[in-house]
């Protein structure tokens, strides 16, 4: 195994920064979150290993940059015991349920779109300035803001954990990693 075949590929954190920056160009780029959620499982199906987490995760690379300091606090037992990963999985599922349900309701004309960032499902913030104005159906605008909001909320939480505790402590509670673990155990049965 060569030096470059271990660990995260260098510079992947730029993808995370680009994702959030592209939201200012057009919020429609936020729908790339679907790709970020699908790729880990596509790779898992191909190689039966969590190679996304080990080699390709842009958020993990970003967290390594955020958590570079060396005077971290002891990891909280709540997170390392494994309980928090299931709470985060529920949050992720709830978020996806709200995204799917509200987007469907908007597409059916039963609800107004929410064209602004909303942190942790509950905290409404503001719309992002858009450098590229594109006319799209309200449900697509809503969907884009909801994905951007979910990605921003979890990145904020992950950044706080990386800064206070360890760079990749988020990985212990990442919903994608948790789902990959479950999928791997099903694949081995």
Backbone as CSV, one residue per row, in Angstrom:
resi,resn,N_x,N_y,N_z,CA_x,CA_y,CA_z,C_x,C_y,C_z
1,UNK,0.848,-1.177,0.000,0.000,0.000,0.000,0.898,1.246,0.000
2,UNK,0.673,2.119,-0.952,1.495,3.321,-1.038,1.017,4.376,-0.056
3,UNK,1.866,5.363,0.136,1.542,6.453,1.049,0.241,7.134,0.647
4,UNK,-0.002,7.292,-0.643,-1.182,8.009,-1.120,-2.445,7.165,-1.114
5,UNK,-2.352,5.877,-0.845,-3.549,5.052,-0.840,-4.171,4.941,0.548
6,UNK,-3.560,5.582,1.549,-4.105,5.565,2.909,-4.721,6.910,3.245
7,UNK,-5.778,6.884,4.014,-6.371,8.120,4.506,-7.093,8.917,3.434
8,UNK,-7.550,10.073,3.870,-8.303,10.947,2.975,-7.409,11.526,1.893
9,UNK,-7.974,11.637,0.713,-7.242,12.298,-0.362,-7.027,13.759,0.021
10,UNK,-5.870,14.317,-0.273,-5.599,15.706,0.121,-6.489,16.701,-0.632
11,UNK,-6.844,17.767,0.065,-7.561,18.868,-0.563,-9.056,18.684,-0.737
12,UNK,-9.621,17.585,-0.253,-11.058,17.368,-0.420,-11.909,18.416,0.292
13,UNK,-11.343,19.051,1.320,-12.095,20.066,2.063,-12.576,21.189,1.144
14,UNK,-11.896,21.378,0.022,-12.288,22.413,-0.943,-13.689,22.137,-1.488
15,UNK,-14.070,20.874,-1.588,-15.406,20.524,-2.079,-16.470,21.029,-1.101
16,UNK,-16.211,20.876,0.191,-17.153,21.384,1.196,-17.280,22.895,1.091
17,UNK,-16.146,23.573,1.002,-16.178,25.036,0.873,-16.861,25.457,-0.422
18,UNK,-16.622,24.723,-1.505,-17.249,25.031,-2.793,-18.759,24.842,-2.720
19,UNK,-19.191,23.796,-2.042,-20.632,23.538,-1.917,-21.340,24.754,-1.315
20,UNK,-20.816,25.245,-0.201,-21.467,26.377,0.461,-21.303,27.669,-0.334
21,UNK,-20.199,27.824,-1.013,-19.991,29.007,-1.858,-20.921,29.005,-3.064
22,UNK,-21.121,27.841,-3.667,-22.000,27.742,-4.832,-23.438,28.132,-4.499
23,UNK,-23.819,27.985,-3.235,-25.153,28.402,-2.809,-25.390,29.886,-3.001
24,UNK,-24.310,30.680,-3.007,-24.423,32.119,-3.238,-24.506,32.436,-4.737
25,UNK,-24.026,31.531,-5.559,-24.131,31.718,-7.007,-25.550,31.341,-7.434
26,UNK,-25.968,30.145,-7.069,-27.346,29.704,-7.284,-27.659,28.650,-6.229
27,UNK,-28.725,28.861,-5.519,-29.113,27.915,-4.472,-29.414,26.538,-5.062
28,UNK,-29.655,26.485,-6.350,-29.934,25.201,-6.993,-28.761,24.232,-6.872
29,UNK,-27.549,24.759,-6.720,-26.379,23.886,-6.517,-26.502,23.089,-5.222
30,UNK,-27.350,23.526,-4.311,-27.520,22.818,-3.036,-28.047,21.403,-3.243
31,UNK,-28.683,21.168,-4.385,-29.207,19.833,-4.658,-28.097,18.807,-4.902
32,UNK,-26.866,19.279,-4.986,-25.728,18.356,-5.054,-25.620,17.529,-3.775
33,UNK,-26.339,17.942,-2.737,-26.370,17.160,-1.496,-26.854,15.739,-1.764
34,UNK,-27.739,15.593,-2.732,-28.207,14.243,-3.092,-27.046,13.374,-3.548
35,UNK,-26.136,13.958,-4.306,-24.955,13.231,-4.750,-24.074,12.863,-3.559
36,UNK,-23.919,13.808,-2.636,-23.119,13.549,-1.424,-23.720,12.437,-0.578
37,UNK,-25.027,12.293,-0.634,-25.679,11.234,0.143,-25.690,9.910,-0.606
38,UNK,-25.664,9.951,-1.929,-25.720,8.716,-2.716,-24.349,8.073,-2.926
39,UNK,-23.331,8.874,-3.173,-21.996,8.330,-3.480,-21.460,7.353,-2.437
40,UNK,-21.610,7.626,-1.145,-21.092,6.655,-0.169,-21.695,5.264,-0.342
41,UNK,-22.971,5.202,-0.711,-23.636,3.910,-0.849,-23.319,3.248,-2.182
42,UNK,-23.087,4.049,-3.191,-22.650,3.497,-4.475,-21.277,2.848,-4.302
43,UNK,-20.375,3.554,-3.627,-19.038,2.996,-3.367,-19.120,1.774,-2.456
44,UNK,-19.976,1.834,-1.458,-20.144,0.707,-0.545,-20.619,-0.534,-1.310
45,UNK,-21.547,-0.353,-2.220,-22.060,-1.473,-3.012,-20.979,-2.051,-3.926
46,UNK,-20.089,-1.189,-4.403,-19.049,-1.654,-5.337,-17.911,-2.381,-4.633
47,UNK,-17.477,-1.889,-3.468,-16.279,-2.463,-2.839,-16.522,-3.077,-1.464
48,UNK,-17.737,-3.013,-0.960,-18.105,-3.592,0.349,-17.241,-3.068,1.495
49,UNK,-16.824,-1.822,1.396,-16.069,-1.148,2.462,-16.530,0.295,2.518
50,UNK,-16.298,0.935,3.663,-16.657,2.339,3.819,-15.554,3.237,3.239
51,UNK,-15.271,3.081,1.968,-14.192,3.860,1.348,-14.531,5.353,1.293
52,UNK,-15.809,5.689,1.249,-16.177,7.116,1.262,-15.621,7.759,2.526
53,UNK,-15.918,7.170,3.661,-15.482,7.726,4.944,-13.948,7.712,5.066
54,UNK,-13.336,6.672,4.573,-11.898,6.502,4.730,-11.075,7.319,3.742
55,UNK,-11.620,7.592,2.530,-10.796,8.205,1.484,-11.369,9.464,0.847
56,UNK,-12.707,9.536,0.713,-13.283,10.542,-0.172,-14.198,11.577,0.475
57,UNK,-14.473,11.486,1.738,-15.448,12.383,2.368,-14.905,13.810,2.473
58,UNK,-15.499,14.753,1.737,-15.031,16.141,1.797,-15.248,16.768,3.172
59,UNK,-16.319,16.362,3.856,-16.562,16.929,5.188,-15.498,16.458,6.173
60,UNK,-15.113,15.200,6.105,-14.055,14.703,6.985,-12.759,15.466,6.742
61,UNK,-12.450,15.742,5.488,-11.264,16.522,5.145,-11.368,17.940,5.702
62,UNK,-12.544,18.532,5.559,-12.788,19.879,6.104,-12.611,19.869,7.621
63,UNK,-13.141,18.856,8.294,-13.051,18.780,9.755,-11.609,18.600,10.216
64,UNK,-10.805,17.891,9.424,-9.380,17.792,9.753,-8.729,19.163,9.727
65,UNK,-9.168,20.021,8.817,-8.628,21.389,8.746,-9.108,22.228,9.928
66,UNK,-10.384,22.112,10.264,-10.968,22.890,11.367,-10.358,22.487,12.704
67,UNK,-10.120,21.191,12.882,-9.663,20.682,14.173,-8.169,20.470,14.277
68,UNK,-7.387,21.300,13.619,-5.935,21.102,13.611,-5.257,21.347,14.958
69,UNK,-5.878,22.081,15.848,-5.223,22.371,17.134,-5.010,21.081,17.928
70,UNK,-4.190,21.129,18.951,-3.841,19.903,19.662,-4.197,19.893,21.140
71,UNK,-4.939,20.854,21.621,-5.318,20.858,23.034,-6.817,20.599,23.171
72,UNK,-7.240,19.465,22.588,-8.648,19.123,22.602,-9.083,18.677,23.993
73,UNK,-10.358,18.796,24.236,-10.956,18.258,25.464,-11.223,16.771,25.256
74,UNK,-11.471,16.089,26.352,-11.806,14.667,26.271,-13.149,14.518,25.560
75,UNK,-13.233,13.534,24.678,-14.476,13.295,23.946,-15.614,13.012,24.915
76,UNK,-16.792,13.596,24.674,-17.923,13.354,25.569,-18.417,11.915,25.474
77,UNK,-18.653,11.326,26.606,-19.103,9.925,26.676,-20.406,9.732,25.894
78,UNK,-21.258,10.727,25.913,-22.532,10.663,25.205,-22.319,10.334,23.734
79,UNK,-21.264,10.897,23.147,-20.996,10.657,21.732,-20.253,9.346,21.526
80,UNK,-19.242,9.098,22.324,-18.425,7.900,22.112,-19.145,6.613,22.525
81,UNK,-20.189,6.716,23.336,-20.926,5.512,23.742,-21.784,4.955,22.606
82,UNK,-22.028,5.769,21.595,-22.813,5.306,20.455,-24.261,5.766,20.472
83,UNK,-24.738,6.293,21.599,-26.137,6.731,21.671,-26.404,7.910,20.741
84,UNK,-25.475,8.827,20.661,-25.678,10.042,19.864,-25.825,9.732,18.380
85,UNK,-25.204,8.662,17.913,-25.313,8.344,16.482,-26.750,8.016,16.108
86,UNK,-27.503,7.420,17.024,-28.894,7.114,16.710,-29.790,8.347,16.827
87,UNK,-29.456,9.242,17.743,-30.179,10.525,17.796,-29.938,11.315,16.513
88,UNK,-28.700,11.311,16.041,-28.378,12.028,14.811,-29.050,11.361,13.606
89,UNK,-29.145,10.053,13.635,-29.832,9.339,12.557,-31.317,9.712,12.543
90,UNK,-31.916,9.824,13.719,-33.314,10.262,13.796,-33.459,11.694,13.282
91,UNK,-32.547,12.560,13.660,-32.579,13.950,13.172,-32.479,13.979,11.645
92,UNK,-31.578,13.201,11.102,-31.381,13.125,9.655,-32.664,12.624,8.971
93,UNK,-33.231,11.563,9.517,-34.465,11.016,8.956,-35.615,12.004,9.055
94,UNK,-35.728,12.676,10.180,-36.768,13.692,10.366,-36.592,14.826,9.367
95,UNK,-35.353,15.245,9.188,-35.046,16.298,8.218,-35.468,15.876,6.819
96,UNK,-35.087,14.666,6.427,-35.456,14.184,5.095,-36.968,14.054,4.935
97,UNK,-37.639,13.652,6.012,-39.087,13.547,5.969,-39.720,14.929,5.772
98,UNK,-39.237,15.930,6.520,-39.739,17.300,6.364,-39.442,17.838,4.969
99,UNK,-38.244,17.558,4.479,-37.868,18.018,3.132,-38.804,17.406,2.089
100,UNK,-38.987,16.093,2.151,-39.835,15.411,1.168,-41.292,15.861,1.296
101,UNK,-41.787,15.914,2.518,-43.185,16.279,2.730,-43.491,17.708,2.330
102,UNK,-42.658,18.641,2.760,-42.928,20.046,2.441,-42.734,20.324,0.954
103,UNK,-41.730,19.703,0.344,-41.514,19.902,-1.093,-42.699,19.353,-1.885
104,UNK,-43.217,18.216,-1.477,-44.388,17.637,-2.138,-45.602,18.556,-1.979
105,UNK,-45.802,19.067,-0.779,-46.934,19.968,-0.530,-46.828,21.245,-1.376
106,UNK,-45.642,21.753,-1.530,-45.437,22.958,-2.351,-45.699,22.630,-3.819
107,UNK,-45.212,21.488,-4.282,-45.430,21.076,-5.674,-46.926,20.903,-5.963
108,UNK,-47.690,20.490,-4.957,-49.129,20.308,-5.122,-49.899,21.611,-4.929
109,UNK,-49.206,22.675,-4.544,-49.861,23.967,-4.350,-50.543,24.129,-3.008
110,UNK,-50.236,23.263,-2.045,-50.875,23.309,-0.727,-50.101,24.118,0.307
111,UNK,-48.929,24.621,-0.065,-48.051,25.281,0.895,-47.163,26.255,0.144
112,UNK,-46.760,27.327,0.809,-45.824,28.291,0.219,-44.388,27.802,0.401
113,UNK,-43.550,28.087,-0.566,-42.124,27.734,-0.463,-41.456,28.567,0.622
114,UNK,-40.427,28.008,1.220,-39.626,28.731,2.215,-38.257,28.998,1.594
115,UNK,-38.118,30.108,0.886,-36.852,30.391,0.192,-35.829,31.088,1.095
116,UNK,-35.440,30.415,2.160,-34.448,30.947,3.082,-33.801,29.793,3.841
117,UNK,-32.681,30.090,4.469,-31.972,29.088,5.272,-32.734,28.881,6.577
118,UNK,-32.765,27.652,7.013,-33.412,27.309,8.280,-32.462,26.352,9.004
119,UNK,-31.884,26.788,10.103,-30.925,25.957,10.837,-31.626,24.988,11.780
120,UNK,-31.109,23.772,11.826,-31.582,22.730,12.731,-33.104,22.591,12.687
121,UNK,-33.658,22.641,11.520,-35.076,22.511,11.206,-35.915,23.684,11.744
122,UNK,-35.537,24.265,12.854,-36.422,25.181,13.567,-36.066,26.666,13.517
123,UNK,-34.855,27.020,13.147,-34.421,28.419,13.265,-34.369,29.067,11.876
124,UNK,-35.405,29.864,11.540,-35.393,30.531,10.232,-34.359,31.650,10.208
125,UNK,-33.605,31.736,9.117,-32.602,32.783,9.003,-32.947,33.729,7.853
126,UNK,-32.344,33.544,6.697,-32.478,34.504,5.603,-32.216,33.812,4.272
127,UNK,-32.686,34.417,3.172,-32.327,33.880,1.861,-30.883,34.246,1.536
128,UNK,-30.245,33.457,0.726,-28.884,33.771,0.306,-28.934,34.722,-0.888
129,UNK,-28.021,35.684,-0.937,-27.940,36.492,-2.156,-27.574,35.579,-3.325
130,UNK,-28.181,35.796,-4.462,-27.968,34.939,-5.620,-27.301,35.721,-6.745
131,UNK,-26.111,35.283,-7.145,-25.424,35.929,-8.260,-26.053,35.561,-9.592
132,UNK,-26.613,34.353,-9.652,-27.253,33.871,-10.868,-28.741,33.693,-10.582
133,UNK,-29.554,34.513,-11.203,-31.003,34.435,-11.008,-31.592,33.468,-12.034
134,UNK,-32.189,32.398,-11.542,-32.784,31.391,-12.408,-34.245,31.232,-11.996
135,UNK,-35.125,31.239,-12.965,-36.541,31.043,-12.688,-36.823,29.539,-12.627
136,UNK,-37.239,29.084,-11.461,-37.540,27.664,-11.265,-38.869,27.549,-10.516
137,UNK,-39.502,26.400,-10.590,-40.729,26.203,-9.825,-40.452,26.385,-8.321
138,UNK,-41.417,26.894,-7.570,-41.213,27.136,-6.133,-40.756,25.899,-5.357
139,UNK,-41.263,24.712,-5.748,-40.867,23.518,-4.999,-39.368,23.242,-5.139
140,UNK,-38.778,23.551,-6.297,-37.356,23.310,-6.508,-36.512,24.304,-5.710
141,UNK,-36.963,25.531,-5.638,-36.288,26.532,-4.813,-36.331,26.111,-3.345
142,UNK,-37.498,25.677,-2.907,-37.681,25.203,-1.536,-36.765,24.011,-1.241
143,UNK,-36.772,23.027,-2.134,-35.937,21.840,-1.966,-34.464,22.230,-1.831
144,UNK,-34.034,23.146,-2.664,-32.638,23.595,-2.629,-32.292,24.230,-1.287
145,UNK,-33.148,25.106,-0.802,-32.900,25.739,0.498,-32.939,24.736,1.640
146,UNK,-33.797,23.739,1.550,-33.865,22.745,2.620,-32.591,21.893,2.648
147,UNK,-32.099,21.487,1.472,-30.846,20.725,1.460,-29.685,21.573,1.959
148,UNK,-29.597,22.808,1.508,-28.536,23.702,1.947,-28.602,23.871,3.469
149,UNK,-29.816,24.037,3.988,-30.005,24.210,5.431,-29.551,22.987,6.212
150,UNK,-29.915,21.799,5.730,-29.515,20.575,6.416,-27.996,20.414,6.393
151,UNK,-27.397,20.647,5.239,-25.941,20.516,5.137,-25.238,21.559,6.009
152,UNK,-25.754,22.780,6.029,-25.149,23.834,6.842,-25.281,23.520,8.329
153,UNK,-26.457,23.082,8.746,-26.683,22.764,10.164,-25.734,21.683,10.653
154,UNK,-25.618,20.604,9.896,-24.752,19.514,10.334,-23.274,19.897,10.233
155,UNK,-22.927,20.749,9.273,-21.531,21.192,9.171,-21.170,22.114,10.338
156,UNK,-22.097,22.943,10.762,-21.857,23.785,11.939,-21.638,22.918,13.167
157,UNK,-22.516,21.939,13.376,-22.373,21.034,14.517,-21.046,20.272,14.439
158,UNK,-20.727,19.746,13.270,-19.479,18.999,13.086,-18.266,19.883,13.336
159,UNK,-18.319,21.138,12.903,-17.206,22.084,13.097,-16.987,22.384,14.572
160,UNK,-18.071,22.550,15.313,-17.964,22.803,16.755,-17.309,21.608,17.443
161,UNK,-17.758,20.404,17.092,-17.164,19.201,17.674,-15.680,19.093,17.319
162,UNK,-15.330,19.411,16.073,-13.930,19.331,15.630,-13.063,20.342,16.355
163,UNK,-13.596,21.515,16.585,-12.812,22.569,17.231,-12.617,22.303,18.724
164,UNK,-13.649,21.793,19.382,-13.580,21.588,20.834,-12.963,20.233,21.190
165,UNK,-13.338,19.191,20.459,-12.906,17.851,20.821,-11.842,17.317,19.860
166,UNK,-12.233,16.541,18.898,-11.304,15.951,17.927,-11.801,16.288,16.523
167,UNK,-10.879,16.371,15.555,-11.287,16.767,14.203,-12.435,15.939,13.613
168,UNK,-12.382,14.648,13.758,-13.400,13.819,13.107,-14.347,13.156,14.102
169,UNK,-14.596,13.810,15.230,-15.562,13.270,16.186,-16.939,13.167,15.538
170,UNK,-17.241,14.086,14.623,-18.506,14.032,13.891,-18.696,12.665,13.231
171,UNK,-17.629,12.084,12.747,-17.716,10.805,12.039,-18.329,9.719,12.922
172,UNK,-18.202,9.856,14.255,-18.789,8.876,15.174,-20.310,8.954,15.187
173,UNK,-20.873,10.097,14.769,-22.332,10.254,14.781,-22.910,10.574,13.405
174,UNK,-22.082,10.551,12.387,-22.530,10.881,11.030,-23.625,9.906,10.584
175,UNK,-24.789,10.415,10.178,-25.866,9.523,9.753,-25.496,8.663,8.541
176,UNK,-24.721,9.209,7.627,-24.313,8.430,6.452,-23.416,7.270,6.888
177,UNK,-22.487,7.532,7.792,-21.619,6.474,8.314,-22.416,5.417,9.068
178,UNK,-23.393,5.861,9.863,-24.238,4.927,10.605,-25.022,4.039,9.644
179,UNK,-25.596,4.633,8.607,-26.349,3.854,7.622,-25.434,2.904,6.846
180,UNK,-24.211,3.340,6.574,-23.262,2.448,5.898,-22.914,1.257,6.782
181,UNK,-22.739,1.512,8.088,-22.465,0.408,9.013,-23.600,-0.612,8.993
182,UNK,-24.836,-0.104,9.010,-26.007,-1.000,8.962,-26.029,-1.780,7.646
183,UNK,-25.773,-1.084,6.545,-25.771,-1.742,5.239,-24.685,-2.817,5.169
184,UNK,-23.510,-2.518,5.726,-22.427,-3.514,5.735,-22.827,-4.749,6.539
185,UNK,-23.481,-4.537,7.678,-23.885,-5.705,8.479,-24.936,-6.519,7.739
186,UNK,-25.825,-5.879,6.997,-26.815,-6.614,6.194,-26.142,-7.351,5.060
187,UNK,-25.134,-6.748,4.462,-24.426,-7.382,3.350,-23.688,-8.649,3.803
188,UNK,-23.237,-8.647,5.043,-22.465,-9.786,5.560,-23.350,-10.928,6.029
189,UNK,-24.658,-10.645,6.187,-25.564,-11.700,6.672,-25.911,-12.681,5.578
